[in-house]
Amino acid sequence: MVYLTGEVITFIPNQKLVIGMQDISWKIEVPIDAVTYEYHLSENQNSTMVKFYLGDLSVDPEGQLWFDAYNSSNEIQSIEKLIQLKREVE
């Protein structure tokens, strides 16, 4: 069963991706840009900086749980470690 769907709102190659989210557990239908996952890319000397933004999860009854789980996942640091390992191999 699909419980979370997304629609691309903005896509600018090598710069920005914004996805509007909808979840079947939400009691109301929210505007497409209310709950978003956003990735912004920018050049930073000899590398690319990725900034991640998570939209307003207050419509989700489990929004705080999702937010806390993401923060405790250490995902960004794990990605940074993978990038560093790749650089060392190259």
PDB file as gemmi writes it, atoms N, CA and C in Angstrom:
CRYST1    1.000    1.000    1.000  90.00  90.00  90.00 P 1                      
ATOM      1  N   MET A   1       0.838  -1.179   0.000  1.00  0.00           N  
ATOM      2  CA  MET A   1       0.000   0.000   0.000  1.00  0.00           C  
ATOM      3  C   MET A   1       0.883   1.243   0.000  1.00  0.00           C  
ATOM      4  N   VAL A   2       0.599   2.150  -0.886  1.00  0.00           N  
ATOM      5  CA  VAL A   2       1.328   3.411  -0.944  1.00  0.00           C  
ATOM      6  C   VAL A   2       0.694   4.351   0.073  1.00  0.00           C  
ATOM      7  N   TYR A   3       1.486   4.826   1.020  1.00  0.00           N  
ATOM      8  CA  TYR A   3       0.946   5.739   2.021  1.00  0.00           C  
ATOM      9  C   TYR A   3       1.510   7.149   1.890  1.00  0.00           C  
ATOM     10  N   LEU A   4       2.615   7.296   1.193  1.00  0.00           N  
ATOM     11  CA  LEU A   4       3.227   8.607   1.018  1.00  0.00           C  
ATOM     12  C   LEU A   4       3.509   8.810  -0.464  1.00  0.00           C  
ATOM     13  N   THR A   5       3.008   9.899  -0.998  1.00  0.00           N  
ATOM     14  CA  THR A   5       3.254  10.214  -2.400  1.00  0.00           C  
ATOM     15  C   THR A   5       3.857  11.609  -2.496  1.00  0.00           C  
ATOM     16  N   GLY A   6       4.479  11.870  -3.620  1.00  0.00           N  
ATOM     17  CA  GLY A   6       5.081  13.174  -3.821  1.00  0.00           C  
ATOM     18  C   GLY A   6       4.920  13.636  -5.252  1.00  0.00           C  
ATOM     19  N   GLU A   7       4.979  14.927  -5.407  1.00  0.00           N  
ATOM     20  CA  GLU A   7       4.896  15.535  -6.730  1.00  0.00           C  
ATOM     21  C   GLU A   7       5.986  16.591  -6.832  1.00  0.00           C  
ATOM     22  N   VAL A   8       6.730  16.540  -7.915  1.00  0.00           N  
ATOM     23  CA  VAL A   8       7.786  17.526  -8.110  1.00  0.00           C  
ATOM     24  C   VAL A   8       7.141  18.885  -8.360  1.00  0.00           C  
ATOM     25  N   ILE A   9       7.506  19.849  -7.523  1.00  0.00           N  
ATOM     26  CA  ILE A   9       7.001  21.214  -7.651  1.00  0.00           C  
ATOM     27  C   ILE A   9       7.994  22.065  -8.424  1.00  0.00           C  
ATOM     28  N   THR A  10       9.262  21.923  -8.065  1.00  0.00           N  
ATOM     29  CA  THR A  10      10.322  22.705  -8.696  1.00  0.00           C  
ATOM     30  C   THR A  10      11.501  21.793  -8.999  1.00  0.00           C  
ATOM     31  N   PHE A  11      12.021  21.909 -10.201  1.00  0.00           N  
ATOM     32  CA  PHE A  11      13.243  21.193 -10.556  1.00  0.00           C  
ATOM     33  C   PHE A  11      14.103  22.117 -11.402  1.00  0.00           C  
ATOM     34  N   ILE A  12      15.229  22.504 -10.852  1.00  0.00           N  
ATOM     35  CA  ILE A  12      16.210  23.303 -11.571  1.00  0.00           C  
ATOM     36  C   ILE A  12      17.493  22.469 -11.570  1.00  0.00           C  
ATOM     37  N   PRO A  13      17.867  21.880 -12.708  1.00  0.00           N  
ATOM     38  CA  PRO A  13      19.029  20.988 -12.736  1.00  0.00           C  
ATOM     39  C   PRO A  13      20.249  21.616 -12.066  1.00  0.00           C  
ATOM     40  N   ASN A  14      20.904  20.804 -11.256  1.00  0.00           N  
ATOM     41  CA  ASN A  14      22.127  21.178 -10.545  1.00  0.00           C  
ATOM     42  C   ASN A  14      21.928  22.306  -9.529  1.00  0.00           C  
ATOM     43  N   GLN A  15      20.671  22.638  -9.210  1.00  0.00           N  
ATOM     44  CA  GLN A  15      20.427  23.711  -8.251  1.00  0.00           C  
ATOM     45  C   GLN A  15      19.389  23.369  -7.196  1.00  0.00           C  
ATOM     46  N   LYS A  16      18.213  22.863  -7.630  1.00  0.00           N  
ATOM     47  CA  LYS A  16      17.119  22.773  -6.678  1.00  0.00           C  
ATOM     48  C   LYS A  16      16.103  21.708  -7.091  1.00  0.00           C  
ATOM     49  N   LEU A  17      15.632  20.949  -6.082  1.00  0.00           N  
ATOM     50  CA  LEU A  17      14.542  19.998  -6.262  1.00  0.00           C  
ATOM     51  C   LEU A  17      13.595  20.169  -5.086  1.00  0.00           C  
ATOM     52  N   VAL A  18      12.316  20.420  -5.382  1.00  0.00           N  
ATOM     53  CA  VAL A  18      11.298  20.558  -4.338  1.00  0.00           C  
ATOM     54  C   VAL A  18      10.185  19.564  -4.646  1.00  0.00           C  
ATOM     55  N   ILE A  19       9.866  18.728  -3.654  1.00  0.00           N  
ATOM     56  CA  ILE A  19       8.826  17.718  -3.799  1.00  0.00           C  
ATOM     57  C   ILE A  19       7.735  18.002  -2.773  1.00  0.00           C  
ATOM     58  N   GLY A  20       6.494  18.130  -3.230  1.00  0.00           N  
ATOM     59  CA  GLY A  20       5.350  18.295  -2.333  1.00  0.00           C  
ATOM     60  C   GLY A  20       4.844  16.922  -1.922  1.00  0.00           C  
ATOM     61  N   MET A  21       4.582  16.737  -0.635  1.00  0.00           N  
ATOM     62  CA  MET A  21       4.215  15.423  -0.110  1.00  0.00           C  
ATOM     63  C   MET A  21       2.741  15.365   0.308  1.00  0.00           C  
ATOM     64  N   GLN A  22       2.159  14.162   0.184  1.00  0.00           N  
ATOM     65  CA  GLN A  22       0.813  13.849   0.668  1.00  0.00           C  
ATOM     66  C   GLN A  22       0.880  12.478   1.327  1.00  0.00           C  
ATOM     67  N   ASP A  23       0.171  12.316   2.431  1.00  0.00           N  
ATOM     68  CA  ASP A  23       0.149  11.048   3.164  1.00  0.00           C  
ATOM     69  C   ASP A  23      -1.301  10.644   3.385  1.00  0.00           C  
ATOM     70  N   ILE A  24      -1.621   9.366   3.186  1.00  0.00           N  
ATOM     71  CA  ILE A  24      -3.004   8.917   3.339  1.00  0.00           C  
ATOM     72  C   ILE A  24      -3.504   9.040   4.782  1.00  0.00           C  
ATOM     73  N   SER A  25      -2.609   9.147   5.753  1.00  0.00           N  
ATOM     74  CA  SER A  25      -3.039   9.257   7.156  1.00  0.00           C  
ATOM     75  C   SER A  25      -3.484  10.671   7.525  1.00  0.00           C  
ATOM     76  N   TRP A  26      -3.207  11.651   6.673  1.00  0.00           N  
ATOM     77  CA  TRP A  26      -3.594  13.025   6.979  1.00  0.00           C  
ATOM     78  C   TRP A  26      -5.095  13.168   6.810  1.00  0.00           C  
ATOM     79  N   LYS A  27      -5.736  13.772   7.790  1.00  0.00           N  
ATOM     80  CA  LYS A  27      -7.196  13.913   7.784  1.00  0.00           C  
ATOM     81  C   LYS A  27      -7.682  14.984   6.811  1.00  0.00           C  
ATOM     82  N   ILE A  28      -6.787  15.861   6.402  1.00  0.00           N  
ATOM     83  CA  ILE A  28      -7.149  16.918   5.459  1.00  0.00           C  
ATOM     84  C   ILE A  28      -6.209  16.857   4.269  1.00  0.00           C  
ATOM     85  N   GLU A  29      -6.679  17.330   3.133  1.00  0.00           N  
ATOM     86  CA  GLU A  29      -5.782  17.453   1.983  1.00  0.00           C  
ATOM     87  C   GLU A  29      -5.073  18.798   2.100  1.00  0.00           C  
ATOM     88  N   VAL A  30      -3.774  18.751   2.057  1.00  0.00           N  
ATOM     89  CA  VAL A  30      -2.989  19.969   2.237  1.00  0.00           C  
ATOM     90  C   VAL A  30      -2.564  20.515   0.877  1.00  0.00           C  
ATOM     91  N   PRO A  31      -2.339  21.814   0.791  1.00  0.00           N  
ATOM     92  CA  PRO A  31      -1.835  22.380  -0.466  1.00  0.00           C  
ATOM     93  C   PRO A  31      -0.520  21.717  -0.865  1.00  0.00           C  
ATOM     94  N   ILE A  32      -0.264  21.626  -2.138  1.00  0.00           N  
ATOM     95  CA  ILE A  32       0.897  20.920  -2.673  1.00  0.00           C  
ATOM     96  C   ILE A  32       2.218  21.414  -2.089  1.00  0.00           C  
ATOM     97  N   ASP A  33       2.280  22.690  -1.725  1.00  0.00           N  
ATOM     98  CA  ASP A  33       3.540  23.231  -1.219  1.00  0.00           C  
ATOM     99  C   ASP A  33       3.596  23.340   0.305  1.00  0.00           C  
ATOM    100  N   ALA A  34       2.651  22.699   1.012  1.00  0.00           N  
ATOM    101  CA  ALA A  34       2.615  22.797   2.478  1.00  0.00           C  
ATOM    102  C   ALA A  34       3.670  21.911   3.139  1.00  0.00           C  
ATOM    103  N   VAL A  35       3.788  20.690   2.693  1.00  0.00           N  
ATOM    104  CA  VAL A  35       4.763  19.754   3.255  1.00  0.00           C  
ATOM    105  C   VAL A  35       5.721  19.386   2.128  1.00  0.00           C  
ATOM    106  N   THR A  36       6.938  19.849   2.239  1.00  0.00           N  
ATOM    107  CA  THR A  36       7.892  19.645   1.148  1.00  0.00           C  
ATOM    108  C   THR A  36       9.187  19.036   1.636  1.00  0.00           C  
ATOM    109  N   TYR A  37       9.821  18.330   0.732  1.00  0.00           N  
ATOM    110  CA  TYR A  37      11.215  17.918   0.869  1.00  0.00           C  
ATOM    111  C   TYR A  37      11.947  18.763  -0.163  1.00  0.00           C  
ATOM    112  N   GLU A  38      12.960  19.486   0.276  1.00  0.00           N  
ATOM    113  CA  GLU A  38      13.695  20.346  -0.648  1.00  0.00           C  
ATOM    114  C   GLU A  38      15.179  20.045  -0.576  1.00  0.00           C  
ATOM    115  N   TYR A  39      15.796  20.002  -1.743  1.00  0.00           N  
ATOM    116  CA  TYR A  39      17.240  19.841  -1.856  1.00  0.00           C  
ATOM    117  C   TYR A  39      17.765  21.020  -2.660  1.00  0.00           C  
ATOM    118  N   HIS A  40      18.685  21.765  -2.068  1.00  0.00           N  
ATOM    119  CA  HIS A  40      19.298  22.917  -2.736  1.00  0.00           C  
ATOM    120  C   HIS A  40      20.795  22.634  -2.892  1.00  0.00           C  
ATOM    121  N   LEU A  41      21.315  22.807  -4.086  1.00  0.00           N  
ATOM    122  CA  LEU A  41      22.727  22.562  -4.368  1.00  0.00           C  
ATOM    123  C   LEU A  41      23.419  23.881  -4.647  1.00  0.00           C  
ATOM    124  N   SER A  42      24.633  24.019  -4.140  1.00  0.00           N  
ATOM    125  CA  SER A  42      25.427  25.203  -4.456  1.00  0.00           C  
ATOM    126  C   SER A  42      26.895  24.820  -4.473  1.00  0.00           C  
ATOM    127  N   GLU A  43      27.636  25.509  -5.327  1.00  0.00           N  
ATOM    128  CA  GLU A  43      29.075  25.275  -5.414  1.00  0.00           C  
ATOM    129  C   GLU A  43      29.746  25.863  -4.178  1.00  0.00           C  
ATOM    130  N   ASN A  44      30.712  25.132  -3.656  1.00  0.00           N  
ATOM    131  CA  ASN A  44      31.429  25.557  -2.461  1.00  0.00           C  
ATOM    132  C   ASN A  44      32.898  25.200  -2.665  1.00  0.00           C  
ATOM    133  N   GLN A  45      33.662  26.129  -3.201  1.00  0.00           N  
ATOM    134  CA  GLN A  45      35.062  25.912  -3.577  1.00  0.00           C  
ATOM    135  C   GLN A  45      35.133  24.756  -4.556  1.00  0.00           C  
ATOM    136  N   ASN A  46      35.743  23.643  -4.205  1.00  0.00           N  
ATOM    137  CA  ASN A  46      35.873  22.507  -5.125  1.00  0.00           C  
ATOM    138  C   ASN A  46      34.866  21.401  -4.823  1.00  0.00           C  
ATOM    139  N   SER A  47      33.741  21.770  -4.241  1.00  0.00           N  
ATOM    140  CA  SER A  47      32.750  20.760  -3.878  1.00  0.00           C  
ATOM    141  C   SER A  47      31.343  21.326  -4.085  1.00  0.00           C  
ATOM    142  N   THR A  48      30.374  20.487  -3.838  1.00  0.00           N  
ATOM    143  CA  THR A  48      28.978  20.899  -3.925  1.00  0.00           C  
ATOM    144  C   THR A  48      28.349  20.775  -2.555  1.00  0.00           C  
ATOM    145  N   MET A  49      27.702  21.842  -2.113  1.00  0.00           N  
ATOM    146  CA  MET A  49      26.998  21.817  -0.835  1.00  0.00           C  
ATOM    147  C   MET A  49      25.548  21.444  -1.096  1.00  0.00           C  
ATOM    148  N   VAL A  50      25.018  20.515  -0.298  1.00  0.00           N  
ATOM    149  CA  VAL A  50      23.626  20.116  -0.391  1.00  0.00           C  
ATOM    150  C   VAL A  50      22.934  20.565   0.890  1.00  0.00           C  
ATOM    151  N   LYS A  51      21.877  21.342   0.724  1.00  0.00           N  
ATOM    152  CA  LYS A  51      21.065  21.748   1.868  1.00  0.00           C  
ATOM    153  C   LYS A  51      19.719  21.057   1.739  1.00  0.00           C  
ATOM    154  N   PHE A  52      19.267  20.459   2.835  1.00  0.00           N  
ATOM    155  CA  PHE A  52      17.992  19.764   2.863  1.00  0.00           C  
ATOM    156  C   PHE A  52      17.037  20.526   3.759  1.00  0.00           C  
ATOM    157  N   TYR A  53      15.829  20.746   3.265  1.00  0.00           N  
ATOM    158  CA  TYR A  53      14.787  21.419   4.039  1.00  0.00           C  
ATOM    159  C   TYR A  53      13.564  20.518   4.087  1.00  0.00           C  
ATOM    160  N   LEU A  54      12.992  20.393   5.259  1.00  0.00           N  
ATOM    161  CA  LEU A  54      11.768  19.611   5.452  1.00  0.00           C  
ATOM    162  C   LEU A  54      10.658  20.586   5.806  1.00  0.00           C  
ATOM    163  N   GLY A  55       9.558  20.524   5.054  1.00  0.00           N  
ATOM    164  CA  GLY A  55       8.458  21.465   5.263  1.00  0.00           C  
ATOM    165  C   GLY A  55       7.686  21.210   6.543  1.00  0.00           C  
ATOM    166  N   ASP A  56       6.614  21.918   6.710  1.00  0.00           N  
ATOM    167  CA  ASP A  56       5.781  21.906   7.904  1.00  0.00           C  
ATOM    168  C   ASP A  56       5.050  20.572   8.057  1.00  0.00           C  
ATOM    169  N   LEU A  57       5.414  19.807   9.071  1.00  0.00           N  
ATOM    170  CA  LEU A  57       4.785  18.511   9.313  1.00  0.00           C  
ATOM    171  C   LEU A  57       3.642  18.576  10.319  1.00  0.00           C  
ATOM    172  N   SER A  58       3.172  19.761  10.651  1.00  0.00           N  
ATOM    173  CA  SER A  58       2.130  19.882  11.674  1.00  0.00           C  
ATOM    174  C   SER A  58       0.807  19.233  11.253  1.00  0.00           C  
ATOM    175  N   VAL A  59       0.573  19.014   9.952  1.00  0.00           N  
ATOM    176  CA  VAL A  59      -0.651  18.356   9.497  1.00  0.00           C  
ATOM    177  C   VAL A  59      -0.613  16.859   9.742  1.00  0.00           C  
ATOM    178  N   ASP A  60       0.572  16.319   9.968  1.00  0.00           N  
ATOM    179  CA  ASP A  60       0.735  14.883  10.168  1.00  0.00           C  
ATOM    180  C   ASP A  60       0.613  14.573  11.663  1.00  0.00           C  
ATOM    181  N   PRO A  61      -0.297  13.665  12.040  1.00  0.00           N  
ATOM    182  CA  PRO A  61      -0.426  13.329  13.458  1.00  0.00           C  
ATOM    183  C   PRO A  61       0.871  12.775  14.059  1.00  0.00           C  
ATOM    184  N   GLU A  62       1.732  12.246  13.209  1.00  0.00           N  
ATOM    185  CA  GLU A  62       3.013  11.715  13.674  1.00  0.00           C  
ATOM    186  C   GLU A  62       4.176  12.598  13.220  1.00  0.00           C  
ATOM    187  N   GLY A  63       3.881  13.847  12.889  1.00  0.00           N  
ATOM    188  CA  GLY A  63       4.894  14.763  12.366  1.00  0.00           C  
ATOM    189  C   GLY A  63       6.100  14.918  13.271  1.00  0.00           C  
ATOM    190  N   GLN A  64       5.869  15.080  14.558  1.00  0.00           N  
ATOM    191  CA  GLN A  64       6.989  15.242  15.484  1.00  0.00           C  
ATOM    192  C   GLN A  64       7.836  13.976  15.538  1.00  0.00           C  
ATOM    193  N   LEU A  65       7.194  12.811  15.469  1.00  0.00           N  
ATOM    194  CA  LEU A  65       7.944  11.547  15.454  1.00  0.00           C  
ATOM    195  C   LEU A  65       8.825  11.446  14.216  1.00  0.00           C  
ATOM    196  N   TRP A  66       8.265  11.826  13.040  1.00  0.00           N  
ATOM    197  CA  TRP A  66       9.053  11.809  11.799  1.00  0.00           C  
ATOM    198  C   TRP A  66      10.239  12.762  11.901  1.00  0.00           C  
ATOM    199  N   PHE A  67       9.977  13.958  12.416  1.00  0.00           N  
ATOM    200  CA  PHE A  67      11.025  14.963  12.548  1.00  0.00           C  
ATOM    201  C   PHE A  67      12.127  14.474  13.481  1.00  0.00           C  
ATOM    202  N   ASP A  68      11.740  13.940  14.626  1.00  0.00           N  
ATOM    203  CA  ASP A  68      12.720  13.435  15.592  1.00  0.00           C  
ATOM    204  C   ASP A  68      13.511  12.253  15.023  1.00  0.00           C  
ATOM    205  N   ALA A  69      12.813  11.362  14.301  1.00  0.00           N  
ATOM    206  CA  ALA A  69      13.489  10.198  13.715  1.00  0.00           C  
ATOM    207  C   ALA A  69      14.521  10.633  12.690  1.00  0.00           C  
ATOM    208  N   TYR A  70      14.159  11.618  11.861  1.00  0.00           N  
ATOM    209  CA  TYR A  70      15.112  12.107  10.866  1.00  0.00           C  
ATOM    210  C   TYR A  70      16.323  12.729  11.547  1.00  0.00           C  
ATOM    211  N   ASN A  71      16.072  13.564  12.546  1.00  0.00           N  
ATOM    212  CA  ASN A  71      17.186  14.214  13.252  1.00  0.00           C  
ATOM    213  C   ASN A  71      18.101  13.209  13.939  1.00  0.00           C  
ATOM    214  N   SER A  72      17.541  12.138  14.471  1.00  0.00           N  
ATOM    215  CA  SER A  72      18.377  11.158  15.166  1.00  0.00           C  
ATOM    216  C   SER A  72      19.031  10.164  14.213  1.00  0.00           C  
ATOM    217  N   SER A  73      18.623  10.158  12.945  1.00  0.00           N  
ATOM    218  CA  SER A  73      19.165   9.186  11.989  1.00  0.00           C  
ATOM    219  C   SER A  73      20.599   9.476  11.595  1.00  0.00           C  
ATOM    220  N   ASN A  74      21.023  10.724  11.789  1.00  0.00           N  
ATOM    221  CA  ASN A  74      22.386  11.103  11.440  1.00  0.00           C  
ATOM    222  C   ASN A  74      22.639  10.924   9.936  1.00  0.00           C  
ATOM    223  N   GLU A  75      21.591  11.100   9.140  1.00  0.00           N  
ATOM    224  CA  GLU A  75      21.669  10.854   7.697  1.00  0.00           C  
ATOM    225  C   GLU A  75      22.688  11.746   7.001  1.00  0.00           C  
ATOM    226  N   ILE A  76      22.683  13.023   7.300  1.00  0.00           N  
ATOM    227  CA  ILE A  76      23.593  13.953   6.634  1.00  0.00           C  
ATOM    228  C   ILE A  76      25.046  13.573   6.907  1.00  0.00           C  
ATOM    229  N   GLN A  77      25.367  13.242   8.158  1.00  0.00           N  
ATOM    230  CA  GLN A  77      26.735  12.863   8.490  1.00  0.00           C  
ATOM    231  C   GLN A  77      27.121  11.550   7.803  1.00  0.00           C  
ATOM    232  N   SER A  78      26.169  10.635   7.664  1.00  0.00           N  
ATOM    233  CA  SER A  78      26.452   9.379   6.963  1.00  0.00           C  
ATOM    234  C   SER A  78      26.770   9.628   5.498  1.00  0.00           C  
ATOM    235  N   ILE A  79      26.035  10.536   4.879  1.00  0.00           N  
ATOM    236  CA  ILE A  79      26.299  10.887   3.483  1.00  0.00           C  
ATOM    237  C   ILE A  79      27.676  11.527   3.362  1.00  0.00           C  
ATOM    238  N   GLU A  80      28.000  12.411   4.288  1.00  0.00           N  
ATOM    239  CA  GLU A  80      29.321  13.053   4.267  1.00  0.00           C  
ATOM    240  C   GLU A  80      30.436  12.014   4.379  1.00  0.00           C  
ATOM    241  N   LYS A  81      30.260  11.004   5.218  1.00  0.00           N  
ATOM    242  CA  LYS A  81      31.263   9.950   5.364  1.00  0.00           C  
ATOM    243  C   LYS A  81      31.435   9.179   4.057  1.00  0.00           C  
ATOM    244  N   LEU A  82      30.312   8.885   3.380  1.00  0.00           N  
ATOM    245  CA  LEU A  82      30.397   8.180   2.098  1.00  0.00           C  
ATOM    246  C   LEU A  82      31.143   9.003   1.058  1.00  0.00           C  
ATOM    247  N   ILE A  83      30.880  10.290   1.034  1.00  0.00           N  
ATOM    248  CA  ILE A  83      31.570  11.167   0.087  1.00  0.00           C  
ATOM    249  C   ILE A  83      33.061  11.189   0.376  1.00  0.00           C  
ATOM    250  N   GLN A  84      33.417  11.280   1.639  1.00  0.00           N  
ATOM    251  CA  GLN A  84      34.833  11.294   2.022  1.00  0.00           C  
ATOM    252  C   GLN A  84      35.519   9.986   1.630  1.00  0.00           C  
ATOM    253  N   LEU A  85      34.853   8.859   1.860  1.00  0.00           N  
ATOM    254  CA  LEU A  85      35.421   7.563   1.472  1.00  0.00           C  
ATOM    255  C   LEU A  85      35.631   7.490  -0.035  1.00  0.00           C  
ATOM    256  N   LYS A  86      34.661   7.983  -0.795  1.00  0.00           N  
ATOM    257  CA  LYS A  86      34.791   7.990  -2.259  1.00  0.00           C  
ATOM    258  C   LYS A  86      35.997   8.819  -2.684  1.00  0.00           C  
ATOM    259  N   ARG A  87      36.188   9.973  -2.057  1.00  0.00           N  
ATOM    260  CA  ARG A  87      37.318  10.826  -2.398  1.00  0.00           C  
ATOM    261  C   ARG A  87      38.641  10.137  -2.084  1.00  0.00           C  
ATOM    262  N   GLU A  88      38.697   9.422  -0.984  1.00  0.00           N  
ATOM    263  CA  GLU A  88      39.932   8.732  -0.599  1.00  0.00           C  
ATOM    264  C   GLU A  88      40.274   7.629  -1.587  1.00  0.00           C  
ATOM    265  N   VAL A  89      39.255   6.960  -2.116  1.00  0.00           N  
ATOM    266  CA  VAL A  89      39.463   5.879  -3.080  1.00  0.00           C  
ATOM    267  C   VAL A  89      39.948   6.435  -4.409  1.00  0.00           C  
ATOM    268  N   GLU A  90      39.426   7.589  -4.790  1.00  0.00           N  
ATOM    269  CA  GLU A  90      39.817   8.200  -6.065  1.00  0.00           C  
ATOM    270  C   GLU A  90      41.208   8.728  -5.934  1.00  0.00           C  
TER     271      GLU A  90                                                      
END                                                                             
